[in-house]
Amino acid sequence: MSSENTLDDEDTFKILISTDIHLGYLEKDAIRGNDSYNTLNEILNCAKINQVDFILLGGDLFHDNKPTRRCLHSCITMLRKYCMGDSPIHFNILSDQTVNFNTTKFPWVNYQDENLNISIPVFSIHGNHDDPTGAEGLCALDLLSASGLVNHFGHSHSVERIEISPILLQKGSTKLALYGLGSIPDERLYRMFVNNQVTMLRPKEDQDEWFNLFAIHQNRSKHGPTNYIPEQFLDDFLDLVVWGHEHECLITPTRNEQQLFYVTQPGSSVATSLSPGEATKKHIGLLRVKGRRMNLEKIPLKTVRQFFIQDVVLADYEDAFMPETPQVMKKVENLCYAKVAEMLEDAERERLGCPLTPEKPIIRLRVDYSGGFETFNTSRFSQKFVDQVANPKDIIHFLRRREKKEDINDEVHVDYNKVMKSAAVEGLRVEDLVKQYFEAAEKTVQLSLLTEQGMGKALREFVDKDEKDAIEELITYQLEKTQRHLQARGVITEQDIDAEIQKFRDSKKNTTEEEKEIKEAMARARLHRLERGETSGGLDGPAFEDIAMDSDEDTVPVPSPARGRGRGRGGRGRGRGAAASDPKPASRGRSQKASAPSQSTSILQGASFTFGLIKSSCPLAFQATTKKSSRKGVTASYAEDSVTIDDSDDDIPVMKASRPPTKSSTISSSFSKYSSQSQSQSKGIAFDDSDEDDDGHNPFKGPSRR
């Protein structure tokens, strides 16, 4: 379709859509180290071949919060190669760019910078892997934004109220409002939606002429009562939602019958977990928007490594063997060998005629050995396929069906590992494990001083960002605050103390006060580390060091660490020849804590350590939309900013020009209040799937239902 000029005219936006590229994933692996780089190169090359107007990334461009020098160098090299050039830009930006790009000192789109030559602009929100951290609240995307290669948008600085202001684009007669919201912890964003603290602004004039595109990076599938964002929370004036974070490729737009918008989920561009959702074919999307109509063309990625996964339940082969059958383990091993060989044959057939596809596929065989069976040596089994697969160390994964939970009546002799153990730990987050533990534990072993949310946050800082004092500081901070509360109340008896502590704890649960206390405790932990002259672990040395903070917390000013000669040597020593996940030696001049695991500690080990510690201690002016029953009575104040441009350029493709004054690229408008309920009956856009396009000339066939 890209070669047919009849599909593309001066009124059609062409947008390449991709999410979750995870650049730098397993970059130190001898076989899979270049997979993410090859795929990004293919995505950018596809954008150049199709001559798109811009690229839209839905978060997680990088896999690590602090990408390595190699990762940043490769990304900058590819962006410069494919996105810089003399090709003209055929669309205008009409909104106030100082609001749209509020994370940089160059608050204008990169192609309007007089010092840059951009041919394909890249617009991106941040994900949960490359979220802003540190006292300045910066992320890797901000480095690319400062260098003029990426336009980072959708970053909310407030944790109390979010106002999403769109980037207003116009190409010919087509008007596109691009909304974006970077990753925020799901529980917090869920609560903000419920409390009517999320507002999406939109122009007052000509509302029905704008095509509304929204990029979001959150959990779409339900992982808990509030650990996801329901589609019904989003405003119903939207036309298409690009959903990031979910790795399963469901790129064909699906219609939400309640909100009457479409949702596309491009999925990840590289398999980062050996789960069934990653085994689906990877795609990116070529979105065409003309007026109020759209068309999405699915483009399969050819450089993605093949991934095959199968499940084997040994209890289903009772005709061939039973647990008491002689040499049963030999028969089980032969069965697994046959299954793996079958998947390798399927991979070889699919790879024929695709020279860009890597030779060695990823193979995963999940074996359910419930019913009395035993496991065999997986290392010896994997040696048979070491030259044929890309993951020889984890081909076989043994698991059992989850058994009924045992009653925990003994507070003293609680087996925490048994409480926390699940059939598969892959994909679980620290907060999930903390929540699972306290859901399974009896009331006698519940927290009496701390909250589950606070402990989950501290544990995440401890495991993910190597903040060794996070848990200790949280306990100390909460203990001091509780003591002051009891002294102020004048409570004396033991029974009254217990009741007052419980009441004090419950009053802060899931409130803004609790979030502020957690941030204060984490800031104290970081301050103590800096006072000792230590830095958070990283491979990139002083140039990329910052203070590890939670992705969406307010910045807390802390003194910068001294950049001494001795510390610089230590940073280089840790960085050379060590993987990003390798354990780091203890810092010089600091005693190693016996109970604190290293940065490479697994989530379960970190959680076990924590639970033991617990047990021992105990533009254009915009109008805010009004939501329906789930968000009653949302109102927002807004500021009007009236600016003008030369109307003579409306019907002429706009060439790149020097950066205009801040308010010379917008048009003056008056506005009227909008209610999402008022147009819910007539809402709807025309969508045509490219797979059903018979004539091959007009992807926008079918009348608009608006």
N, C-alpha and C positions, 0 to 999 in steps of 0.2 A: 504494500500500500504506500510505502514511503516514496516510491518512484513515480507515482501518479500525481502529476501536478494539479489535476482537476480537483483533488480532494483538499488542497491547501490554497487558500487565497489570502488577500490582505485583511480579511475579517476573522480568520481562524487562528486561535491559539493552539500551538503544538507544545505539549508539556511531557517530559519524560519523568515518570514517577518510580521511585525506588525507596526502600526502607531497609534498615538493619543490615548494613553492609559489613559491620564488625571488622573493620580494617585492622590488621595486626593479630587476628586470632591464630594461635598456635604458630606464630612466626618463627619460633626456634625449632619446630619439628622438621626433621630432615625430609619428610615426604610431603606433608601438608602445609609447610611454612609459607608457600607462595600462593596458596589458593585464594585468599581474600584479595591480594594485590592483582592477580590475574582477572578476577571478576570485576573489580572496580575499573580496570583498564577496558574491559569489554563494555561496561555500562557507559562510560564516557565516550568510547568510540561509537557506540550505537547512537548516542545523542548527536554526535557530529555528523554521522552519515544521514540521519533523518532530518538534520537541520532544524532542530527544535528551537522554540523561542526561549525556553529556560528549563532547568532541571529542578525538580522538587524532591528533596530528601526528607523522609519521615522520622529521622532520629537514629541514634546508634551508628553514626558513620565510623566511629572508632570503637574497638572492643574494650579498651582499657581507658580508665579515667585519665591516666597519665601515659599517653602513647610514647613509645621509644623514639629515639632519634631516627632510626631506620624507617619506622612507620610514618612519622611526620614528613621525612624527606621524600618517601615514595608518593605520599598523597599530594604534596605540593608539586612534585615533578609532573604527575599525571594531570592535575588541574591546570597547570601552566601549559602543558602540551595540547590539551583538547579544548580548553575553555577560553584561551586568549587568542586573539586574531583580529583581522580587519572586517569580518562579516558584520553587516549593519544590524542594529536592534530595531525591531519594527513595532515596539509597544512603548507606551508612556506610563509613568507612575504618577497618579493624581493625588495621592494621600500625603500627609505630612510625614516625611521620612525620618525626622528626628524622633517621632513616636514609634515608627515601625522598627527602626534599627537603633535601639536605645542601649546597646551594650558596647558601643565602640565610640571612639573620638572622631570617627569619620561617618557621621550619620546620614549617609546617602548611599544609594545603590551603587555597586562597584562599576557598572558600565557607564555611569555618568561622571566618574572621576577623570579629570583631565590628564592625570598621569598614568592611566591604565588603558589598555586596549582589550576589551572583553568582547568575545563573540557569542559565548553561551553563559549567561548568568546562572549561578547556582543559589537556590534558596533552601535553607535547611533549618529545622528545629533541632534541639538537642534531645537525646534519649537518656535512659537511666544508666547506660554504661559510660557515656561521655558527658555527664551532667556537670554544671558549674560547682566548683569547690573553692576553698580557700577564703581568706579574709576579703579578697576583692570579688569573689563570686564569679570567677572566670573558668572557662572550659577550653578544650582544644579547638572547638569551633571559633572561639574568639581570637585565637592565634591566626586562623585562616582568614577571619574577617578583617583583622588589622592589616594583614598582608594584601587584602583586596581580592582574594580568590573566592570567597564564599560570603553570602549575605545571611547572617545569622539573625533569625527573628523568632518571635514567640516566647521570649524569656520574660517571665513574670518576677518582679523583684519583691512583691509583697506576699506575705503568708496569711494575711487577713482578708484581702479582697483582690480578685483578679478581674481586670478589664482587658478584653481581647479586642484590639483595634486592628482592622484589616489593612493589608496592602492593596490599594485600589489600582488596578492595571487596565489599560484600554488599548486595544489593537483594532484599528478601523472602527467598526460599529459595535464590536464586542466588548463588553465590560465585565471584568473578572475581579471579584473581591476575594483575596487570599488571606485566610485566617490560619493561625498557628498557635499551638500551645505545647511548649516543651514538657518533658517528663516531670511529674510531681508525684510523691508517694500516693498510692491509690486511696488509702484510708483518709488521708487529709483532703484530697480533691473530692472524694465522695461526700465527705462532711460539708465541704464548702458549697457543693451543688445543693445539698439538702437545705443548707442555711441561706440559700439565695445570695451567695457571695461571689458567684461567677457571672459576669455580664459580657455579652458579645455586642459590640457596637456596630452600627451599620448606617449608611447614608440615609438621610430623610427623603431626598428627592429621587425619583425614578427607581424605587426599590425593586420593582418587578423587572427591571432591565439588567440587573446585576446577576451574574452566575456566581454563587457562593461556594467556595472550595475551602475545606477545613482539614488541616493536618494535625493529628493528635498522636501521642505516644504513651499509651496506658494499657493496662490489662483490659482486654475485651471479654474474655471468658471469665466466668465467675470462679474465683479461688477462695472466696470466703464471703461473709455477709456484706462487708464493705471493701473488700480487696479487689475491686474492679470498677469500671465506669459503665453503667448501663447506657445503651444507645438512646434511651428515652430521656436522659438528662440533657442531651444536646438540643439546641434550638431547632425548631421545625422550619425555619426559613432557609436552612442549609440545603444545598443541592447534591453535593458529593463530599463524603468524608473519607480521607486517606488515613487508614488506621495502621500505625506502627506498633512495634514491640512484640506483637504476636508473630511467631516464626513460620507458622503454617501458611503456605501460599494459597490464598483464596482471592485471587486478584479480580475475578469476574464480579462486577458490582452486583450487590444484592439490595433489594428494596426493603426499607423499614416501613411497614404498612401503617405504623402509628404516627411516625414523624414525617413520612412521605419523602425521605431523602434516600440516596444510595450510599452504600458503604463498600469500599474496596480495600482489601487486605493483601498487599503485595508479598508479605512475608520476608524472610531473611534471604540474603544472597549467598550465604555460606552456612553449612550445618555446624552449629555450635554445641549441640547436644544430640545424643544417639536416642532419639525418641521418634515415634511414628510420624508426628507432625513435620519433622524435618525431612522425611523421605519423599514428600511430594515434589513434583517437578518445579524448579525455581523459575520465576518469570519476573520481568519488569513490565511496566505499562506505558504505552504511548497514548496520552489523552489528547483528544481534539475537542475544543470548545468553540462553538460558533453561535453567538447570540445566547439563547436559552437552551440549546441542545448540545449534547456531548456524545462522544464515541470513544471507547477504550479498546485499543489493540493490544493483545497479549504478545509479548516478545519473549520466547524461551531463551534462557542463558545457556550458552554452549560450553563455557569454561568451568562450570560447577562440577565438582567431583561427585560421581554417582554414589548413592547411599541406599542400601537395601537392608531391611529389617524384617525378621520373622519371629513369631512366638511358637514355642514348643511346650506342650503340657504333657509330661511323661505319664500322667495318670490316664491319658487318652489312648495309650499304646499297650493296654492290658493284654491284648491278644499276642503281642510279641514278647513282652517281658513284664515281670512283676518285681517288687522290691526283694523278694526272696528267691528270684531266679538265679541259678549259678552264673557267675561272671556277668551279672547284670550291668555293671559299670562299663564293661567293654562294649556291650550292645548299645548302651546309651551313647557312648562316645562315637560309635560307628554311625548312629542315627544323626548326630550333630554334624559329623564329617560330611554325610550325604547332603544335608540341608545347606551347609556352607558351599559345597561344590556346586549345588544347583543355583545358588544366588550368583556365584562367579560366572557361570555359563550365561545367565540372564544379562549380567553386566557386559559381557563380551559381545553379545548380540546387539545390545542397544548402542554400544560404542562404535559399531561399524558405520563408516561414513561420516563420523564426527571427529576430525583430527584434533580439535581444540579441547576435547574432553580428556581429563587426566586418565592415565592407564589404570592405576590401581584404585579400585572402588573401596568405599567404607562398608564393612559388613558387620552386622550386629545380630546375634541369635540369643533371644531371651528364653531361658529354659526354666520352666516352673517344675521344681522337683518336690512339690508337696505330695504327701501320701507315703512317706517312709523311704524315699530315695535319698541317695547321697550324691555329693558333688565329686567330680574328677579334677585332675590337675589341669587348669586352664592354660598355664604357661607351656606345658609340654604339648598340649593340643594346638596352641597357636603357632608353634614352630613349624608345623606342616604348611602353613600359609604365609610365612614371613615375607616371601618374595611376590605374593599375589595380591595382598590387601594393604590398604593405607593405615590400618589400625590394628596391627598384629597383637598388641598387648591387651585389647579389650574386645575380642570377637565374641566371647561367650559371657553372658551375664546371667548368673543363677539368682532366682528369686522364689519366694514362697507366697502363697495366698495369705493375706492378713488374717491372723487368728483373733479370736475373741479376746478383748482386753481382760486382764486379770484384775481382781479387786486389790486395791492398794490400801491396806488397813494399818500397816506398820509404818509410822512416820519415820522411825529411826533407820530401818533397813529397807529403804526404797531403792530399787534397781532403776536408776535413771536411764541407763542405756536401753533397758527393755521397754520403758515407757515411751521413749523417743523413737525407737527403731521402727522403720516402716519398710514396705516391700521394695521401694525404690526411692533413693534420696536425691536422684538427679532432678535438678530444676527447683528444689525447695530453697526458700530464702531463710535467712536467720530469723526474721520476725515470725515466719510460719512455724518454725520449730519451737520457738518460745510459746506461741499460742497453742500449738498442739500439746505441748507438755502440760500447760496449766489446764487445758480442757480435760486431759486424761487424769490429772492428779486429784486426790481428794481435797476437801476443804482444809484438812489438817496440815497440808503442805503447800497451801496457797501463799502468795505474797501478802504480807501484812503491812509493809512499809512502802515498798516500791510498786509501780504499776507495770503491767505487761508491756505497754508501749514503750515506756522508758527503758526497761531492761532489753527489749528488742533493739532499740536504737543503739544503746551502749554496746551490745554484743556485736552489732553490725560494724560499728567503728573499730571494735577490737579485732574482728576476724578479717574484714575487707580492707581496712586502712591501717592496720597495725598500731592502733592507738591503745597502748598497753595499759594506760591509766584510766581508760574510759569507765570501766565497770566500778573500779574502786572509787573514783571521784563521784560517780553518780550516787553510790551508797553513802559516802561521806556527806555529800551535799544534802541528800534527802534526810539523813539522820539529824544533821544540824538544824534544818528547817523544822522538822517535827518536834525536836526538843524545844525550840523557841516557841512553837505553837502551844505545846503543853504547859510551858512556864507561863505564857500569857493567859491561859485559861485557868491556871491554878489547880490543875488536876493532881491528886495525890495518891488515891488508892489504885491498886493494880488493876482492878476490874474497870474502873473509870478510865484508866490510861488506855487499856485495850480498846474500849468502845470509842474513845475520842480519836485514837489513831486510825481506826477503821473508818470513822466518819470523815476525818480529814483526808484520807486517801481517796475515798469515793467522791468527795466533792471536787477533786481536781481531775478525775479520770475523763479523758477525751475532751479536754478543754484547752483553750489558748494558754492558760496558766501552766498547764502541764508541759506544753511544747516549749515555753520560755524556760522552764526549769531544766528541761533536758538540754537545751542549747547552752544554758549557763554552765551546767556540769561539764559538757563536752569542751567548752571554751576553757574552763579551768584545767582540764586534763592537758589540752594542747599548750596552755601557758606554762604549766609545770614542766612539760617536756622541753619547751624552748628555753626555759630558765636553766635547765641542765645542759644546754648546748646540743641537744639531740634534734634530729630531723626525722620526718616520716620517711619510710623506705621508698626508694625509687631508683631506676637505672639511669636516669638522665642527668644526674649531677645538679649543680647549683642552678643551671639555667632554667630548669623546669620544676624546681621545688616550690611547693607552696604549702599552705596549712590545710590539711584534710578536714573538710567539714561536710556535713550532710548536704545533699544536693539542693534542698530548697529552704535551708535555714537562712535567717538574716545574717549578714556578715558581722563578725565580732572583731574589732580591732585588737590586734596583738602585736607585740614588738617583733621585729624581724630578727632572725637568728644571726649571730656573728658568722661571717664567712671566712673563717680562719684557715690557715694552711693545713692544720691537722685534720679538720673536718673534710676538707677537699680531698685529701688522700683517702680518707675512709670511704667517701662516696665512690671514688674511682675503683677502689679495691672491691667494693660490693658489686659494682656494675660489670666488671670484666668477667666474661666466661660464665656468667650465672644467668639462669632463666629467670623470667619475671616472677615466677612462683616459687623459686628456690628459697629455702630458709636462709636468713641473714645471720651472721655472727653478731654477738652482743657488741654494743658500742664500747669503744675504749674508755676506760675510767668509770664504767657503770657496772654495778653488780647485776648479774643475771637473776631474774626472779624465777624461783623454782616452779611456781604454779602457772606462769604465763606462757602459753605456747607461742611459737614463732609465727611470722606472717603467713607461712604456708600451712598453718593449722587448718584442718578440715572443719566444716561447720559443726559436725557432730562432736568433735573433740572440744571445740571452743564452747559449745553449748553445755557439754558435760562439766567443763571447768566452771562455767558460770553458775550452773545450778548447784554445784558444790559450794560455791562462794555464797550464794543466796541462803542455802541451808545453814551455813555456819554463821551468817550474820543476820539473815531475815530482813493637623491635616484638614481634610474636609470635616465639617462638623458631623458627628455621628449621633445616632439615637440608640439608647440602651433598649434591648428587647425585654418583653415581659413574659415570664414562663407560665406554664400551665399548672396542673394540680401538684406535680412533684416539686415545683419551685414557685410557690404562690407569691404573687406581689413583688416581683423583682423590679426595683427601680434603681436608676443610677443617674447621677449628675453628669453633665458633659459640657465641654467647652467648645465654642464655635470658633473656627479659624477660617476666615474668608480670604482666599487668594485667587489669582487669575493667571491664565496663560494665553498665548496667542491662538485664537480659534482657527487660524488658517492652516494649522498643522493637523487638524482632525482627520482629514481624508488622505493624508500623504504619509507613507511609511517614514517613521522618524529615524534618522541616522543618529549615531552616537555623537554627543556633543560635550562640550565642557560642562562641568557641574554648575547648574544654575543656582541662583540664590535660593534660600530655603523655601520660600513661598511662591516661587515663580512657576512651579510645575503642577499646581493644583488649580481647580476651577471653583468659582464661588457658587454656593448652593444654599438654599434654605431648606429647612427640615421639618418633618411632621412626626409625631409620636407613632411608634409602631407597636402593635400587639400581635404576638404569634398566633393567638386564637382567632384573630379576625380573618385570616386568610387560610386557615387550615383546610377548608373545604375545597378551595380552588388550587391548592398547592400541588405541584408536581412538575417534573421536567421530562423531556423526551430523551430516552436512552436507547441507543441502538448498539447491540453487541456486534463487534467486527466479525465474529465467527458466523453470523447469520446474514451478512451483507452479500446479497446475490449479484447486484449489478456491478459492484466494485468501483463505483464512481461517486456515490453520495453516502458517506457514513452517517449523515444526519437525517436520514429518511424518517418518515413518521411525523405526524403533526404534534405540535406541543400541546400538552394537556393543561397548560396554565391558562 
